[in-house]
Amino acid sequence: MSFPAIMLLVFAERQWASVTELFKRIVQKPLFLFALIFSALLLSIQMLIFVWAPLSGRALSTSLGYFMLPLTMVVCGRIFYKERFSFLQKIAVALAFVGVALEVYITGAFSWETIVITLGYPIYFMFRRRMSIDGIAGTFSDFFFLALGCLIYFIVQYDTQKIIDDVVNFHVYIPLLGIITAIAFAAYFSASRLLPLGLFGLLGYVEPILLAIVSIVFLHETIQPEHIVSYGLIWGAVCVLVLEGLVYTIRNFKRKRIK
């Protein structure tokens, strides 16, 4: 359901030229098609784990992977792209590292799912950069092949009547979920292209913090006492990044006023 929403985004942003460029690249270099398929495959692995893990009692090890992921992105940005970090960003990395190390020690939930998430996303983003599969055109390509894979699966394995029943019973929610997913991924992939990989990785900690706030405020869940210190350190890392953003914005504003 995300693919039709991606198509609407392409129309709204008038990005068909970018999508057409991908087709031209396939015609010029047929092997580029396999690069697009491989990119979609890397993304599908992550999405499948995201859906499968909570239903299979593997939520803890999976969430640990998402905690470790931003640090992996920071390391990849430093090693492969020679990115440098400001003083405040270094403080954020240090706080996040200590917080994640505490989580690993407390939970002991390190597993293959943790490794796949921790290493899979950096490989995916670096591959997209290497092959110049950027922006909304790359998102269109990934979700096209994902939708194609889902269609084949439905034809071969799935109960057609159940699909019809789901669509009838959730006629608003399923398309809405597709639209939200499409917008989120389009913004996510654009950010991965525009930002340094290290900073993009660190900003990944904003998501679990927002999820924690939603869980506490709206779902009335509580954070276990043993996680308070590690969560606090990670939240502190995000606050440092916010502080740096404010400083950067204020400096730019002052420069413009001087000019």
Residue pairs with C-beta under 8 A, 6 or more apart in sequence:
1 174
1 175
1 177
1 178
1 179
1 181
2 143
2 146
2 147
2 178
2 179
2 181
2 182
2 185
3 143
3 144
3 146
3 147
3 178
3 182
4 175
4 178
5 175
5 178
5 179
5 181
5 182
5 183
6 136
6 139
6 140
6 143
6 182
6 186
7 140
8 182
9 15
9 136
9 139
9 182
9 183
9 186
10 16
10 19
10 136
10 137
10 140
13 136
15 135
15 136
15 137
15 140
18 135
18 136
18 137
19 137
19 140
19 141
21 137
22 36
22 133
22 137
22 138
22 140
22 141
25 32
26 32
26 33
26 36
32 131
35 127
35 131
35 133
36 133
36 141
36 142
36 145
37 145
38 127
39 124
39 127
39 128
39 131
39 133
39 138
39 141
39 142
40 141
40 142
40 143
40 144
40 145
40 146
40 149
41 145
42 120
42 123
42 124
42 127
43 124
43 142
43 146
44 145
44 146
44 149
45 116
45 120
46 116
46 117
46 120
46 121
46 124
47 146
49 62
49 113
49 116
49 117
50 62
52 58
53 59
53 61
53 62
53 113
54 62
58 111
58 113
60 107
60 109
61 109
61 110
61 111
61 113
61 114
62 113
62 114
62 117
63 208
64 103
64 104
64 107
64 109
64 110
64 114
65 113
65 114
65 115
65 116
65 117
65 118
66 117
66 204
66 207
66 208
67 99
67 100
67 103
67 208
67 234
68 100
68 104
68 114
68 117
68 118
69 117
69 118
69 121
69 122
69 201
69 204
70 96
70 201
70 202
70 203
70 204
70 205
71 93
71 96
71 97
71 100
71 201
72 118
72 119
72 121
72 122
72 201
73 121
73 122
73 125
73 197
73 198
73 200
73 201
73 202
73 204
74 85
74 93
74 197
74 198
74 201
74 202
76 122
76 126
76 197
76 198
76 201
77 83
77 196
77 197
77 198
77 199
77 200
77 201
78 85
78 198
80 126
80 197
81 196
81 197
83 196
83 197
83 198
83 199
85 93
85 198
86 244
88 240
88 241
88 243
88 244
88 247
89 198
89 199
89 202
89 240
89 241
89 244
91 237
91 240
92 202
92 237
92 238
92 240
92 241
92 244
93 202
93 237
95 233
95 234
95 236
95 237
95 240
96 202
96 205
96 233
96 234
96 237
98 233
99 229
99 230
99 231
99 232
99 233
99 234
99 236
99 237
100 230
100 234
102 229
102 230
102 233
103 227
103 230
104 110
106 226
106 227
106 230
122 197
122 201
125 192
125 197
125 200
126 197
127 133
128 134
128 138
128 189
128 192
128 193
129 193
133 141
134 189
134 193
135 189
135 190
135 193
136 186
136 189
136 190
138 189
139 182
139 185
139 186
139 189
143 182
143 185
154 160
154 163
166 174
167 174
191 200
191 203
192 200
195 203
199 241
202 237
202 241
203 241
205 234
205 237
205 238
206 238
208 234
209 234
209 235
209 238
212 223
212 231
215 221
216 222
216 223
223 231
